[in-house]
Amino acid sequence: MKLSARVVTPLVHFILARICRLDEAELAKVPRKGPLIIVANHINFLEVPLLYASLHPRGIVGLVKAETWDNAFLGFLGKVWEAIPLDRSSTDTKAMKLALAALAAGKILIVAPEGTRSGNGRLQRGHGGVVQLAARSGAPILPIAHFGGERFWANIKKPRRTRLTFRVGELLHLNLPESGFSKSSRAEATDEIMRSIAQLLPAKYHGVYAIGVEAPGRHLSGLSSF
């Protein structure tokens, strides 16, 4: 980890812990070594800095939309934390290669399968890139859900601290069919991953996954150890 990251990361956590009431005890469940794909819901700008800072000094990289670098502060954090810029307008093979290299190096890769912020905390339809990453890397998947951050902008105006809660699920393994993933089976596996996130959220946040949030399904299985 770069010196700049070792200085910036604790400072970011200190600041966010002063403007938010953080319930992050379950993040202690995150494995401390080995490659890992964290899949998380995406509400606003808060969760990624908090995940980075809370899991410090674990090696972490995140897939982050390329437009993030248009914002001076978030772009600075992206550079310090060596985030992987993702071009969402097309299949970004460069980002995929960098993500697989990070996993091969034993790092955590943070992915938001929704691809964009919900703003209100309700789950949106997931995209299949995370299935490709899990299939090609063989890395286990860890669902992490958070809620409360959707009230941040309203609270900051009052001002009032925002309570933000993290919940951590069980480690999951992607069961790859002998024939590989078809387009339909990739979509099914993506929905199973999203339902594993929905399981960790209060019902009002289930969004498009409000019905049948049971997980894992036929494409995922739990891992008893890691």
mmCIF file of the C-alpha atoms, coordinates in Angstrom:
data_MODEL
# 
_entry.id   MODEL 
# 
loop_
_atom_site.group_PDB 
_atom_site.id 
_atom_site.type_symbol 
_atom_site.label_atom_id 
_atom_site.label_alt_id 
_atom_site.label_comp_id 
_atom_site.label_asym_id 
_atom_site.label_entity_id 
_atom_site.label_seq_id 
_atom_site.pdbx_PDB_ins_code 
_atom_site.Cartn_x 
_atom_site.Cartn_y 
_atom_site.Cartn_z 
_atom_site.occupancy 
_atom_site.B_iso_or_equiv 
_atom_site.pdbx_formal_charge 
_atom_site.auth_seq_id 
_atom_site.auth_comp_id 
_atom_site.auth_asym_id 
_atom_site.auth_atom_id 
_atom_site.pdbx_PDB_model_num 
ATOM 1   C CA . MET A 1 1   ? 0.000   0.000   0.000   1.00 0.00 ? 1   MET A CA 1 
ATOM 2   C CA . LYS A 1 2   ? 1.294   3.423   -0.939  1.00 0.00 ? 2   LYS A CA 1 
ATOM 3   C CA . LEU A 1 3   ? 2.319   5.848   1.806   1.00 0.00 ? 3   LEU A CA 1 
ATOM 4   C CA . SER A 1 4   ? -0.406  8.247   0.637   1.00 0.00 ? 4   SER A CA 1 
ATOM 5   C CA . ALA A 1 5   ? -3.041  5.536   1.130   1.00 0.00 ? 5   ALA A CA 1 
ATOM 6   C CA . ARG A 1 6   ? -1.736  4.725   4.609   1.00 0.00 ? 6   ARG A CA 1 
ATOM 7   C CA . VAL A 1 7   ? -2.177  8.395   5.553   1.00 0.00 ? 7   VAL A CA 1 
ATOM 8   C CA . VAL A 1 8   ? -5.422  9.170   3.707   1.00 0.00 ? 8   VAL A CA 1 
ATOM 9   C CA . THR A 1 9   ? -7.381  6.018   4.580   1.00 0.00 ? 9   THR A CA 1 
ATOM 10  C CA . PRO A 1 10  ? -7.488  6.432   8.393   1.00 0.00 ? 10  PRO A CA 1 
ATOM 11  C CA . LEU A 1 11  ? -8.223  10.148  7.939   1.00 0.00 ? 11  LEU A CA 1 
ATOM 12  C CA . VAL A 1 12  ? -11.189 9.402   5.664   1.00 0.00 ? 12  VAL A CA 1 
ATOM 13  C CA . HIS A 1 13  ? -12.568 6.927   8.205   1.00 0.00 ? 13  HIS A CA 1 
ATOM 14  C CA . PHE A 1 14  ? -12.124 9.439   11.035  1.00 0.00 ? 14  PHE A CA 1 
ATOM 15  C CA . ILE A 1 15  ? -14.058 12.115  9.128   1.00 0.00 ? 15  ILE A CA 1 
ATOM 16  C CA . LEU A 1 16  ? -16.875 9.795   8.004   1.00 0.00 ? 16  LEU A CA 1 
ATOM 17  C CA . ALA A 1 17  ? -17.220 8.407   11.529  1.00 0.00 ? 17  ALA A CA 1 
ATOM 18  C CA . ARG A 1 18  ? -17.846 11.959  12.755  1.00 0.00 ? 18  ARG A CA 1 
ATOM 19  C CA . ILE A 1 19  ? -20.614 12.725  10.265  1.00 0.00 ? 19  ILE A CA 1 
ATOM 20  C CA . CYS A 1 20  ? -22.171 9.234   10.375  1.00 0.00 ? 20  CYS A CA 1 
ATOM 21  C CA . ARG A 1 21  ? -23.144 6.799   13.127  1.00 0.00 ? 21  ARG A CA 1 
ATOM 22  C CA . LEU A 1 22  ? -21.460 3.674   11.836  1.00 0.00 ? 22  LEU A CA 1 
ATOM 23  C CA . ASP A 1 23  ? -22.654 0.172   12.614  1.00 0.00 ? 23  ASP A CA 1 
ATOM 24  C CA . GLU A 1 24  ? -19.785 -1.674  10.973  1.00 0.00 ? 24  GLU A CA 1 
ATOM 25  C CA . ALA A 1 25  ? -19.009 -4.431  13.492  1.00 0.00 ? 25  ALA A CA 1 
ATOM 26  C CA . GLU A 1 26  ? -19.946 -7.157  10.995  1.00 0.00 ? 26  GLU A CA 1 
ATOM 27  C CA . LEU A 1 27  ? -17.162 -6.070  8.670   1.00 0.00 ? 27  LEU A CA 1 
ATOM 28  C CA . ALA A 1 28  ? -14.858 -7.971  11.034  1.00 0.00 ? 28  ALA A CA 1 
ATOM 29  C CA . LYS A 1 29  ? -16.212 -11.116 9.329   1.00 0.00 ? 29  LYS A CA 1 
ATOM 30  C CA . VAL A 1 30  ? -14.416 -10.237 6.087   1.00 0.00 ? 30  VAL A CA 1 
ATOM 31  C CA . PRO A 1 31  ? -11.497 -12.674 5.554   1.00 0.00 ? 31  PRO A CA 1 
ATOM 32  C CA . ARG A 1 32  ? -8.141  -11.093 6.236   1.00 0.00 ? 32  ARG A CA 1 
ATOM 33  C CA . LYS A 1 33  ? -6.282  -12.866 3.425   1.00 0.00 ? 33  LYS A CA 1 
ATOM 34  C CA . GLY A 1 34  ? -6.810  -14.397 0.015   1.00 0.00 ? 34  GLY A CA 1 
ATOM 35  C CA . PRO A 1 35  ? -8.641  -13.249 -3.124  1.00 0.00 ? 35  PRO A CA 1 
ATOM 36  C CA . LEU A 1 36  ? -12.218 -12.164 -2.566  1.00 0.00 ? 36  LEU A CA 1 
ATOM 37  C CA . ILE A 1 37  ? -15.002 -10.516 -4.559  1.00 0.00 ? 37  ILE A CA 1 
ATOM 38  C CA . ILE A 1 38  ? -17.169 -8.284  -2.379  1.00 0.00 ? 38  ILE A CA 1 
ATOM 39  C CA . VAL A 1 39  ? -20.558 -7.590  -3.935  1.00 0.00 ? 39  VAL A CA 1 
ATOM 40  C CA . ALA A 1 40  ? -22.413 -4.650  -2.407  1.00 0.00 ? 40  ALA A CA 1 
ATOM 41  C CA . ASN A 1 41  ? -25.463 -2.522  -3.057  1.00 0.00 ? 41  ASN A CA 1 
ATOM 42  C CA . HIS A 1 42  ? -24.769 1.000   -4.299  1.00 0.00 ? 42  HIS A CA 1 
ATOM 43  C CA . ILE A 1 43  ? -26.685 3.891   -2.721  1.00 0.00 ? 43  ILE A CA 1 
ATOM 44  C CA . ASN A 1 44  ? -24.364 6.894   -3.037  1.00 0.00 ? 44  ASN A CA 1 
ATOM 45  C CA . PHE A 1 45  ? -20.738 7.954   -2.631  1.00 0.00 ? 45  PHE A CA 1 
ATOM 46  C CA . LEU A 1 46  ? -20.469 6.888   1.030   1.00 0.00 ? 46  LEU A CA 1 
ATOM 47  C CA . GLU A 1 47  ? -20.123 3.106   0.929   1.00 0.00 ? 47  GLU A CA 1 
ATOM 48  C CA . VAL A 1 48  ? -16.963 2.742   -1.142  1.00 0.00 ? 48  VAL A CA 1 
ATOM 49  C CA . PRO A 1 49  ? -14.759 5.051   1.003   1.00 0.00 ? 49  PRO A CA 1 
ATOM 50  C CA . LEU A 1 50  ? -16.201 3.420   4.123   1.00 0.00 ? 50  LEU A CA 1 
ATOM 51  C CA . LEU A 1 51  ? -15.464 -0.094  2.893   1.00 0.00 ? 51  LEU A CA 1 
ATOM 52  C CA . TYR A 1 52  ? -11.917 0.880   1.935   1.00 0.00 ? 52  TYR A CA 1 
ATOM 53  C CA . ALA A 1 53  ? -11.299 2.620   5.242   1.00 0.00 ? 53  ALA A CA 1 
ATOM 54  C CA . SER A 1 54  ? -12.995 0.019   7.451   1.00 0.00 ? 54  SER A CA 1 
ATOM 55  C CA . LEU A 1 55  ? -11.104 -2.909  5.882   1.00 0.00 ? 55  LEU A CA 1 
ATOM 56  C CA . HIS A 1 56  ? -7.735  -1.102  6.030   1.00 0.00 ? 56  HIS A CA 1 
ATOM 57  C CA . PRO A 1 57  ? -4.967  -2.322  5.743   1.00 0.00 ? 57  PRO A CA 1 
ATOM 58  C CA . ARG A 1 58  ? -6.316  -5.236  3.669   1.00 0.00 ? 58  ARG A CA 1 
ATOM 59  C CA . GLY A 1 59  ? -5.339  -4.939  -0.015  1.00 0.00 ? 59  GLY A CA 1 
ATOM 60  C CA . ILE A 1 60  ? -8.446  -3.658  -1.798  1.00 0.00 ? 60  ILE A CA 1 
ATOM 61  C CA . VAL A 1 61  ? -9.284  -2.423  -5.271  1.00 0.00 ? 61  VAL A CA 1 
ATOM 62  C CA . GLY A 1 62  ? -12.652 -1.361  -6.608  1.00 0.00 ? 62  GLY A CA 1 
ATOM 63  C CA . LEU A 1 63  ? -14.271 -1.154  -10.007 1.00 0.00 ? 63  LEU A CA 1 
ATOM 64  C CA . VAL A 1 64  ? -15.316 2.489   -10.225 1.00 0.00 ? 64  VAL A CA 1 
ATOM 65  C CA . LYS A 1 65  ? -17.083 4.311   -13.053 1.00 0.00 ? 65  LYS A CA 1 
ATOM 66  C CA . ALA A 1 66  ? -14.627 6.334   -15.133 1.00 0.00 ? 66  ALA A CA 1 
ATOM 67  C CA . GLU A 1 67  ? -16.697 9.497   -14.593 1.00 0.00 ? 67  GLU A CA 1 
ATOM 68  C CA . THR A 1 68  ? -15.634 9.463   -10.927 1.00 0.00 ? 68  THR A CA 1 
ATOM 69  C CA . TRP A 1 69  ? -12.349 11.089  -11.925 1.00 0.00 ? 69  TRP A CA 1 
ATOM 70  C CA . ASP A 1 70  ? -14.328 14.130  -13.115 1.00 0.00 ? 70  ASP A CA 1 
ATOM 71  C CA . ASN A 1 71  ? -14.867 14.963  -9.435  1.00 0.00 ? 71  ASN A CA 1 
ATOM 72  C CA . ALA A 1 72  ? -11.638 16.342  -7.946  1.00 0.00 ? 72  ALA A CA 1 
ATOM 73  C CA . PHE A 1 73  ? -12.041 14.823  -4.478  1.00 0.00 ? 73  PHE A CA 1 
ATOM 74  C CA . LEU A 1 74  ? -13.397 11.427  -5.525  1.00 0.00 ? 74  LEU A CA 1 
ATOM 75  C CA . GLY A 1 75  ? -10.853 11.279  -8.330  1.00 0.00 ? 75  GLY A CA 1 
ATOM 76  C CA . PHE A 1 76  ? -8.112  11.926  -5.773  1.00 0.00 ? 76  PHE A CA 1 
ATOM 77  C CA . LEU A 1 77  ? -9.365  9.032   -3.637  1.00 0.00 ? 77  LEU A CA 1 
ATOM 78  C CA . GLY A 1 78  ? -9.596  6.817   -6.703  1.00 0.00 ? 78  GLY A CA 1 
ATOM 79  C CA . LYS A 1 79  ? -5.965  7.545   -7.518  1.00 0.00 ? 79  LYS A CA 1 
ATOM 80  C CA . VAL A 1 80  ? -4.748  7.052   -3.934  1.00 0.00 ? 80  VAL A CA 1 
ATOM 81  C CA . TRP A 1 81  ? -6.640  3.757   -3.621  1.00 0.00 ? 81  TRP A CA 1 
ATOM 82  C CA . GLU A 1 82  ? -5.630  2.602   -7.111  1.00 0.00 ? 82  GLU A CA 1 
ATOM 83  C CA . ALA A 1 83  ? -9.244  2.055   -8.143  1.00 0.00 ? 83  ALA A CA 1 
ATOM 84  C CA . ILE A 1 84  ? -9.932  0.543   -11.545 1.00 0.00 ? 84  ILE A CA 1 
ATOM 85  C CA . PRO A 1 85  ? -11.771 2.952   -13.871 1.00 0.00 ? 85  PRO A CA 1 
ATOM 86  C CA . LEU A 1 86  ? -14.669 1.265   -15.661 1.00 0.00 ? 86  LEU A CA 1 
ATOM 87  C CA . ASP A 1 87  ? -16.098 2.427   -18.979 1.00 0.00 ? 87  ASP A CA 1 
ATOM 88  C CA . ARG A 1 88  ? -19.780 1.558   -18.624 1.00 0.00 ? 88  ARG A CA 1 
ATOM 89  C CA . SER A 1 89  ? -20.622 2.418   -22.228 1.00 0.00 ? 89  SER A CA 1 
ATOM 90  C CA . SER A 1 90  ? -19.128 -0.832  -23.567 1.00 0.00 ? 90  SER A CA 1 
ATOM 91  C CA . THR A 1 91  ? -17.457 -4.080  -22.511 1.00 0.00 ? 91  THR A CA 1 
ATOM 92  C CA . ASP A 1 92  ? -14.305 -2.824  -20.795 1.00 0.00 ? 92  ASP A CA 1 
ATOM 93  C CA . THR A 1 93  ? -11.741 -5.589  -21.340 1.00 0.00 ? 93  THR A CA 1 
ATOM 94  C CA . LYS A 1 94  ? -8.924  -3.521  -19.816 1.00 0.00 ? 94  LYS A CA 1 
ATOM 95  C CA . ALA A 1 95  ? -10.840 -3.109  -16.549 1.00 0.00 ? 95  ALA A CA 1 
ATOM 96  C CA . MET A 1 96  ? -11.619 -6.839  -16.560 1.00 0.00 ? 96  MET A CA 1 
ATOM 97  C CA . LYS A 1 97  ? -7.922  -7.723  -16.943 1.00 0.00 ? 97  LYS A CA 1 
ATOM 98  C CA . LEU A 1 98  ? -6.917  -5.360  -14.130 1.00 0.00 ? 98  LEU A CA 1 
ATOM 99  C CA . ALA A 1 99  ? -9.621  -6.769  -11.870 1.00 0.00 ? 99  ALA A CA 1 
ATOM 100 C CA . LEU A 1 100 ? -8.523  -10.367 -12.530 1.00 0.00 ? 100 LEU A CA 1 
ATOM 101 C CA . ALA A 1 101 ? -4.886  -9.381  -11.892 1.00 0.00 ? 101 ALA A CA 1 
ATOM 102 C CA . ALA A 1 102 ? -5.865  -7.878  -8.526  1.00 0.00 ? 102 ALA A CA 1 
ATOM 103 C CA . LEU A 1 103 ? -7.643  -11.098 -7.539  1.00 0.00 ? 103 LEU A CA 1 
ATOM 104 C CA . ALA A 1 104 ? -4.672  -13.175 -8.703  1.00 0.00 ? 104 ALA A CA 1 
ATOM 105 C CA . ALA A 1 105 ? -2.529  -11.066 -6.365  1.00 0.00 ? 105 ALA A CA 1 
ATOM 106 C CA . GLY A 1 106 ? -4.771  -12.043 -3.438  1.00 0.00 ? 106 GLY A CA 1 
ATOM 107 C CA . LYS A 1 107 ? -6.608  -8.722  -3.106  1.00 0.00 ? 107 LYS A CA 1 
ATOM 108 C CA . ILE A 1 108 ? -10.237 -7.871  -2.401  1.00 0.00 ? 108 ILE A CA 1 
ATOM 109 C CA . LEU A 1 109 ? -12.188 -6.646  -5.399  1.00 0.00 ? 109 LEU A CA 1 
ATOM 110 C CA . ILE A 1 110 ? -15.251 -4.515  -4.608  1.00 0.00 ? 110 ILE A CA 1 
ATOM 111 C CA . VAL A 1 111 ? -18.031 -4.687  -7.190  1.00 0.00 ? 111 VAL A CA 1 
ATOM 112 C CA . ALA A 1 112 ? -21.436 -2.987  -7.236  1.00 0.00 ? 112 ALA A CA 1 
ATOM 113 C CA . PRO A 1 113 ? -23.450 -5.228  -9.597  1.00 0.00 ? 113 PRO A CA 1 
ATOM 114 C CA . GLU A 1 114 ? -26.204 -2.586  -9.927  1.00 0.00 ? 114 GLU A CA 1 
ATOM 115 C CA . GLY A 1 115 ? -23.727 -0.472  -11.857 1.00 0.00 ? 115 GLY A CA 1 
ATOM 116 C CA . THR A 1 116 ? -25.184 2.842   -10.712 1.00 0.00 ? 116 THR A CA 1 
ATOM 117 C CA . ARG A 1 117 ? -26.358 4.528   -7.523  1.00 0.00 ? 117 ARG A CA 1 
ATOM 118 C CA . SER A 1 118 ? -29.935 3.923   -6.431  1.00 0.00 ? 118 SER A CA 1 
ATOM 119 C CA . GLY A 1 119 ? -30.108 7.041   -4.263  1.00 0.00 ? 119 GLY A CA 1 
ATOM 120 C CA . ASN A 1 120 ? -33.030 5.586   -2.298  1.00 0.00 ? 120 ASN A CA 1 
ATOM 121 C CA . GLY A 1 121 ? -31.409 2.321   -1.165  1.00 0.00 ? 121 GLY A CA 1 
ATOM 122 C CA . ARG A 1 122 ? -33.823 0.040   -3.033  1.00 0.00 ? 122 ARG A CA 1 
ATOM 123 C CA . LEU A 1 123 ? -32.078 -2.659  -5.052  1.00 0.00 ? 123 LEU A CA 1 
ATOM 124 C CA . GLN A 1 124 ? -31.919 -2.294  -8.805  1.00 0.00 ? 124 GLN A CA 1 
ATOM 125 C CA . ARG A 1 125 ? -31.356 -5.061  -11.353 1.00 0.00 ? 125 ARG A CA 1 
ATOM 126 C CA . GLY A 1 126 ? -27.809 -6.432  -11.235 1.00 0.00 ? 126 GLY A CA 1 
ATOM 127 C CA . HIS A 1 127 ? -25.476 -6.758  -14.216 1.00 0.00 ? 127 HIS A CA 1 
ATOM 128 C CA . GLY A 1 128 ? -23.560 -9.923  -15.156 1.00 0.00 ? 128 GLY A CA 1 
ATOM 129 C CA . GLY A 1 129 ? -19.964 -8.691  -15.083 1.00 0.00 ? 129 GLY A CA 1 
ATOM 130 C CA . VAL A 1 130 ? -19.454 -10.007 -11.550 1.00 0.00 ? 130 VAL A CA 1 
ATOM 131 C CA . VAL A 1 131 ? -20.381 -13.524 -12.717 1.00 0.00 ? 131 VAL A CA 1 
ATOM 132 C CA . GLN A 1 132 ? -17.674 -13.382 -15.380 1.00 0.00 ? 132 GLN A CA 1 
ATOM 133 C CA . LEU A 1 133 ? -15.124 -12.212 -12.811 1.00 0.00 ? 133 LEU A CA 1 
ATOM 134 C CA . ALA A 1 134 ? -16.034 -14.976 -10.379 1.00 0.00 ? 134 ALA A CA 1 
ATOM 135 C CA . ALA A 1 135 ? -16.037 -17.642 -13.104 1.00 0.00 ? 135 ALA A CA 1 
ATOM 136 C CA . ARG A 1 136 ? -12.672 -16.617 -14.543 1.00 0.00 ? 136 ARG A CA 1 
ATOM 137 C CA . SER A 1 137 ? -10.911 -16.026 -11.216 1.00 0.00 ? 137 SER A CA 1 
ATOM 138 C CA . GLY A 1 138 ? -12.415 -18.793 -9.075  1.00 0.00 ? 138 GLY A CA 1 
ATOM 139 C CA . ALA A 1 139 ? -12.489 -16.293 -6.188  1.00 0.00 ? 139 ALA A CA 1 
ATOM 140 C CA . PRO A 1 140 ? -15.214 -16.634 -3.547  1.00 0.00 ? 140 PRO A CA 1 
ATOM 141 C CA . ILE A 1 141 ? -17.994 -14.054 -3.376  1.00 0.00 ? 141 ILE A CA 1 
ATOM 142 C CA . LEU A 1 142 ? -18.958 -12.193 -0.195  1.00 0.00 ? 142 LEU A CA 1 
ATOM 143 C CA . PRO A 1 143 ? -22.240 -10.232 -0.165  1.00 0.00 ? 143 PRO A CA 1 
ATOM 144 C CA . ILE A 1 144 ? -22.215 -7.056  1.913   1.00 0.00 ? 144 ILE A CA 1 
ATOM 145 C CA . ALA A 1 145 ? -25.300 -4.888  2.317   1.00 0.00 ? 145 ALA A CA 1 
ATOM 146 C CA . HIS A 1 146 ? -25.642 -1.442  3.831   1.00 0.00 ? 146 HIS A CA 1 
ATOM 147 C CA . PHE A 1 147 ? -28.570 0.837   4.502   1.00 0.00 ? 147 PHE A CA 1 
ATOM 148 C CA . GLY A 1 148 ? -29.297 4.232   5.989   1.00 0.00 ? 148 GLY A CA 1 
ATOM 149 C CA . GLY A 1 149 ? -26.979 6.173   3.681   1.00 0.00 ? 149 GLY A CA 1 
ATOM 150 C CA . GLU A 1 150 ? -29.912 7.225   1.521   1.00 0.00 ? 150 GLU A CA 1 
ATOM 151 C CA . ARG A 1 151 ? -30.758 9.788   4.229   1.00 0.00 ? 151 ARG A CA 1 
ATOM 152 C CA . PHE A 1 152 ? -27.293 11.362  4.193   1.00 0.00 ? 152 PHE A CA 1 
ATOM 153 C CA . TRP A 1 153 ? -28.018 14.454  2.077   1.00 0.00 ? 153 TRP A CA 1 
ATOM 154 C CA . ALA A 1 154 ? -31.220 15.285  3.962   1.00 0.00 ? 154 ALA A CA 1 
ATOM 155 C CA . ASN A 1 155 ? -29.492 14.811  7.318   1.00 0.00 ? 155 ASN A CA 1 
ATOM 156 C CA . ILE A 1 156 ? -26.418 16.855  6.466   1.00 0.00 ? 156 ILE A CA 1 
ATOM 157 C CA . LYS A 1 157 ? -28.613 19.920  5.889   1.00 0.00 ? 157 LYS A CA 1 
ATOM 158 C CA . LYS A 1 158 ? -30.167 19.809  9.406   1.00 0.00 ? 158 LYS A CA 1 
ATOM 159 C CA . PRO A 1 159 ? -27.361 18.950  10.443  1.00 0.00 ? 159 PRO A CA 1 
ATOM 160 C CA . ARG A 1 160 ? -27.806 15.424  11.790  1.00 0.00 ? 160 ARG A CA 1 
ATOM 161 C CA . ARG A 1 161 ? -25.529 12.394  11.804  1.00 0.00 ? 161 ARG A CA 1 
ATOM 162 C CA . THR A 1 162 ? -26.621 9.596   9.479   1.00 0.00 ? 162 THR A CA 1 
ATOM 163 C CA . ARG A 1 163 ? -26.842 6.091   10.881  1.00 0.00 ? 163 ARG A CA 1 
ATOM 164 C CA . LEU A 1 164 ? -25.304 3.697   8.372   1.00 0.00 ? 164 LEU A CA 1 
ATOM 165 C CA . THR A 1 165 ? -25.435 -0.055  8.951   1.00 0.00 ? 165 THR A CA 1 
ATOM 166 C CA . PHE A 1 166 ? -23.353 -2.775  7.287   1.00 0.00 ? 166 PHE A CA 1 
ATOM 167 C CA . ARG A 1 167 ? -24.387 -6.424  7.170   1.00 0.00 ? 167 ARG A CA 1 
ATOM 168 C CA . VAL A 1 168 ? -22.113 -9.245  5.960   1.00 0.00 ? 168 VAL A CA 1 
ATOM 169 C CA . GLY A 1 169 ? -23.406 -12.492 4.463   1.00 0.00 ? 169 GLY A CA 1 
ATOM 170 C CA . GLU A 1 170 ? -21.810 -15.903 4.039   1.00 0.00 ? 170 GLU A CA 1 
ATOM 171 C CA . LEU A 1 171 ? -18.999 -16.721 1.642   1.00 0.00 ? 171 LEU A CA 1 
ATOM 172 C CA . LEU A 1 172 ? -20.340 -18.092 -1.625  1.00 0.00 ? 172 LEU A CA 1 
ATOM 173 C CA . HIS A 1 173 ? -18.841 -20.125 -4.437  1.00 0.00 ? 173 HIS A CA 1 
ATOM 174 C CA . LEU A 1 174 ? -19.992 -19.864 -8.035  1.00 0.00 ? 174 LEU A CA 1 
ATOM 175 C CA . ASN A 1 175 ? -20.918 -23.267 -9.445  1.00 0.00 ? 175 ASN A CA 1 
ATOM 176 C CA . LEU A 1 176 ? -19.778 -23.190 -13.055 1.00 0.00 ? 176 LEU A CA 1 
ATOM 177 C CA . PRO A 1 177 ? -21.666 -25.596 -15.377 1.00 0.00 ? 177 PRO A CA 1 
ATOM 178 C CA . GLU A 1 178 ? -19.468 -27.928 -17.434 1.00 0.00 ? 178 GLU A CA 1 
ATOM 179 C CA . SER A 1 179 ? -20.780 -26.241 -20.571 1.00 0.00 ? 179 SER A CA 1 
ATOM 180 C CA . GLY A 1 180 ? -19.942 -22.779 -19.242 1.00 0.00 ? 180 GLY A CA 1 
ATOM 181 C CA . PHE A 1 181 ? -22.397 -19.945 -18.673 1.00 0.00 ? 181 PHE A CA 1 
ATOM 182 C CA . SER A 1 182 ? -25.027 -19.159 -21.257 1.00 0.00 ? 182 SER A CA 1 
ATOM 183 C CA . LYS A 1 183 ? -26.584 -15.707 -21.373 1.00 0.00 ? 183 LYS A CA 1 
ATOM 184 C CA . SER A 1 184 ? -29.633 -16.973 -19.464 1.00 0.00 ? 184 SER A CA 1 
ATOM 185 C CA . SER A 1 185 ? -27.649 -18.845 -16.806 1.00 0.00 ? 185 SER A CA 1 
ATOM 186 C CA . ARG A 1 186 ? -25.398 -15.811 -16.306 1.00 0.00 ? 186 ARG A CA 1 
ATOM 187 C CA . ALA A 1 187 ? -28.512 -13.708 -15.694 1.00 0.00 ? 187 ALA A CA 1 
ATOM 188 C CA . GLU A 1 188 ? -29.817 -16.335 -13.239 1.00 0.00 ? 188 GLU A CA 1 
ATOM 189 C CA . ALA A 1 189 ? -26.494 -16.370 -11.369 1.00 0.00 ? 189 ALA A CA 1 
ATOM 190 C CA . THR A 1 190 ? -26.487 -12.563 -11.237 1.00 0.00 ? 190 THR A CA 1 
ATOM 191 C CA . ASP A 1 191 ? -29.979 -12.569 -9.726  1.00 0.00 ? 191 ASP A CA 1 
ATOM 192 C CA . GLU A 1 192 ? -28.878 -15.140 -7.146  1.00 0.00 ? 192 GLU A CA 1 
ATOM 193 C CA . ILE A 1 193 ? -25.981 -12.890 -6.152  1.00 0.00 ? 193 ILE A CA 1 
ATOM 194 C CA . MET A 1 194 ? -28.324 -9.930  -5.867  1.00 0.00 ? 194 MET A CA 1 
ATOM 195 C CA . ARG A 1 195 ? -30.746 -11.963 -3.750  1.00 0.00 ? 195 ARG A CA 1 
ATOM 196 C CA . SER A 1 196 ? -27.858 -12.802 -1.404  1.00 0.00 ? 196 SER A CA 1 
ATOM 197 C CA . ILE A 1 197 ? -27.530 -9.036  -0.871  1.00 0.00 ? 197 ILE A CA 1 
ATOM 198 C CA . ALA A 1 198 ? -31.305 -8.618  -0.500  1.00 0.00 ? 198 ALA A CA 1 
ATOM 199 C CA . GLN A 1 199 ? -31.318 -11.226 2.276   1.00 0.00 ? 199 GLN A CA 1 
ATOM 200 C CA . LEU A 1 200 ? -29.184 -8.902  4.374   1.00 0.00 ? 200 LEU A CA 1 
ATOM 201 C CA . LEU A 1 201 ? -31.459 -5.883  3.947   1.00 0.00 ? 201 LEU A CA 1 
ATOM 202 C CA . PRO A 1 202 ? -34.736 -4.899  5.586   1.00 0.00 ? 202 PRO A CA 1 
ATOM 203 C CA . ALA A 1 203 ? -37.654 -5.697  3.267   1.00 0.00 ? 203 ALA A CA 1 
ATOM 204 C CA . LYS A 1 204 ? -38.250 -2.084  2.240   1.00 0.00 ? 204 LYS A CA 1 
ATOM 205 C CA . TYR A 1 205 ? -34.887 -2.077  0.439   1.00 0.00 ? 205 TYR A CA 1 
ATOM 206 C CA . HIS A 1 206 ? -35.427 -5.246  -1.620  1.00 0.00 ? 206 HIS A CA 1 
ATOM 207 C CA . GLY A 1 207 ? -36.505 -3.272  -4.679  1.00 0.00 ? 207 GLY A CA 1 
ATOM 208 C CA . VAL A 1 208 ? -36.724 -5.462  -7.797  1.00 0.00 ? 208 VAL A CA 1 
ATOM 209 C CA . TYR A 1 209 ? -35.761 -8.463  -5.651  1.00 0.00 ? 209 TYR A CA 1 
ATOM 210 C CA . ALA A 1 210 ? -38.757 -8.080  -3.330  1.00 0.00 ? 210 ALA A CA 1 
ATOM 211 C CA . ILE A 1 211 ? -40.126 -11.528 -4.208  1.00 0.00 ? 211 ILE A CA 1 
ATOM 212 C CA . GLY A 1 212 ? -38.174 -14.686 -3.544  1.00 0.00 ? 212 GLY A CA 1 
ATOM 213 C CA . VAL A 1 213 ? -35.098 -13.317 -1.799  1.00 0.00 ? 213 VAL A CA 1 
ATOM 214 C CA . GLU A 1 214 ? -33.964 -16.799 -0.749  1.00 0.00 ? 214 GLU A CA 1 
ATOM 215 C CA . ALA A 1 215 ? -30.305 -17.521 -1.584  1.00 0.00 ? 215 ALA A CA 1 
ATOM 216 C CA . PRO A 1 216 ? -28.086 -19.190 -2.602  1.00 0.00 ? 216 PRO A CA 1 
ATOM 217 C CA . GLY A 1 217 ? -29.629 -20.958 -5.599  1.00 0.00 ? 217 GLY A CA 1 
ATOM 218 C CA . ARG A 1 218 ? -28.415 -23.524 -8.083  1.00 0.00 ? 218 ARG A CA 1 
ATOM 219 C CA . HIS A 1 219 ? -25.498 -21.391 -9.288  1.00 0.00 ? 219 HIS A CA 1 
ATOM 220 C CA . LEU A 1 220 ? -24.173 -20.546 -5.807  1.00 0.00 ? 220 LEU A CA 1 
ATOM 221 C CA . SER A 1 221 ? -23.174 -22.628 -2.810  1.00 0.00 ? 221 SER A CA 1 
ATOM 222 C CA . GLY A 1 222 ? -22.014 -21.648 0.654   1.00 0.00 ? 222 GLY A CA 1 
ATOM 223 C CA . LEU A 1 223 ? -18.415 -22.079 1.777   1.00 0.00 ? 223 LEU A CA 1 
ATOM 224 C CA . SER A 1 224 ? -17.889 -23.509 5.251   1.00 0.00 ? 224 SER A CA 1 
ATOM 225 C CA . SER A 1 225 ? -14.333 -22.175 5.438   1.00 0.00 ? 225 SER A CA 1 
ATOM 226 C CA . PHE A 1 226 ? -11.921 -19.975 3.554   1.00 0.00 ? 226 PHE A CA 1 
# 
